[in-house]
Amino acid sequence: MNPGLESLKPYPFERLAELRANVSAASHLSPINMSIGEPKHPTPQFIHDALIDALDGTGKYPPTRGGPELRSAIADWLTARFRLPSDGIDPSRQVLPVNGTREALFSIAQCLVDSRASSARVAMPNPFYQIYEGAALLAGASPYFISCPSERDFLPNFDDVPNRIWDECQLVYICTPGNPSGKVMDRTLIAQLIELSDRHDFTIVSDECYSELYLDEDNPPVGLLQVAAELGRADFSRCLVMHSLSKRSNAPGLRSGFVAGDANLLTAYLRYRTYHGCAMSVQVQAASTAAWRDEDHVRENRALYREKFRAVLPILRKYLNIPTPQAGFYLWPELPIDDIEFCRSLISEQNVITLPGRYLARSDETGNPGENRVRIVLNDELDQCVEGAERIAAMLGHRTLGAPKA
Ligand SMILES: Cc1ncc(COP(=O)(O)O)c(C=O)c1O
C-alpha cells in the first residue's frame, strides 16, 4: 500500500460527525447546518439546458484535453476577467478542463512532485483546504504549513519561511480568496511568491475557486495569472491557477473546473491525466462552455451573497469579532470560548451546526491558527442564514460570555 495513506488525517467532516454523535441536538428547533461549504443557490437553467442538449454525445470517448469550444470559452473568460493581453493565453496549450478542482488540486501534486528528492516538500496555507495536505502526503512529500493567523491578517507571511524550506519545496499551494478567511492575496504578495518560485525552483498552484464571489462589485480579486502577466511573464512559467464552476455558477454537482498557466507543466499534466483516465464528459463540457460564457448569473449570485453578509453581520457582531471577508461565503469569527465547546453548545442549545476552526488547521510551534475560531457558511436561503445568526446570538447572549458590544 501507499504509505502516505497511513498519514492521512481524518477529514474535518469526519471529526464533526464524531462531535455531533456525542451531543444531543436541541430537537425542539429545526436543524440549521452552517458547516458545509456547498453552494445552495439553484444551478441556472441554461446550464441544465446545455447539458441536456448535449446528451447525444454519449457515443464517443471525450478527449482528455477537452474540446476546442470549452478551452476557448475558458481562455476568453480568463482574458476578460484577469485583464490578460488579448492573445495572452493559448487555449490549446495553456488550458485544461478538470472534473472539479478538488481532483485537480490532488492530482497535480501526483504529477509534479518528485518523491525521490531527499526531502520533498509541498507548502500550503494554514488553515487550508484539506486536499492540499492529502495530495502532498500521497505524492510522497511532507506538507509545510504557512500559518495565516489573525495577527497576520489571515495571509501567509512568506518572510517567515526559511530558505532551506523554500529549497525543499517543489509545489506551493495558495488559496486566494482564502477558505475560510475570505482574504485575498494582493499583487505584492503574489509577486513576492513568483519571485521566490524563480529563486527556489518550485511551482505555484493558486486555488482561486472563490474568486467570483467577491463582495465589492467594483473590486474583483486579483489572480496569479494576472500578476504574472503584469510582471511580463508571458509564458506564466511555474504558475498554475485552478478555477471552478461549483461556487461561481452554483454547479458543484457538475464537477467542472479548469487549470491554466504554464504550458510545459500542462503538457506533463495532460500526459498524467491521459493515463489517469479523467476526461470530462462532452455533456459537462457543453454545460461548462455555456457557464464560462455568461456573467449575468454570476453577478446575480454575488448579489445574493452580499445580501446575506449585510443581514447576518450586524446580528453576530453584537457578540463576536468578525472580520468582513473580501470574498467567498464564509465567516471566520474569533470566539469568546473554545471552538469545540462553542460548536457543541450551539448544537445542544440551538440545533445549529458549525465547524470548529481547529479542524481546518494544523498545530505548529505557534499553536493552531484555527483554534477559538469557527467557520460559519452563509449558503442557505437568506431567512435561514438570519435565523442561524439569531440563534448563535441567542446562545452567546444566554451564556453572557461577553456583554453585547456597544
Ligand atoms: C478552497 C477550495 N478549493 C477547492 C474546492 C473544490 O471545489 P470543486 O472541486 O467543487 O471545484 C473547495 C470546495 O469546497 C474549496 O473550498
The ligand as an ORCA input file, in Angstrom:
! r2SCAN-3c Opt
* xyz 0 1
  C     -10.671     26.162     -1.170
  C     -11.367     25.144     -2.015
  N     -10.747     24.702     -3.111
  C     -11.321     23.785     -3.915
  C     -12.570     23.270     -3.633
  C     -13.121     22.210     -4.527
  O     -14.148     22.669     -5.322
  P     -14.621     21.872     -6.595
  O     -13.979     20.520     -6.587
  O     -16.095     21.765     -6.459
  O     -14.194     22.668     -7.780
  C     -13.256     23.696     -2.488
  C     -14.564     23.134     -2.159
  O     -15.197     23.395     -1.194
  C     -12.634     24.669     -1.661
  O     -13.226     25.134     -0.558
*
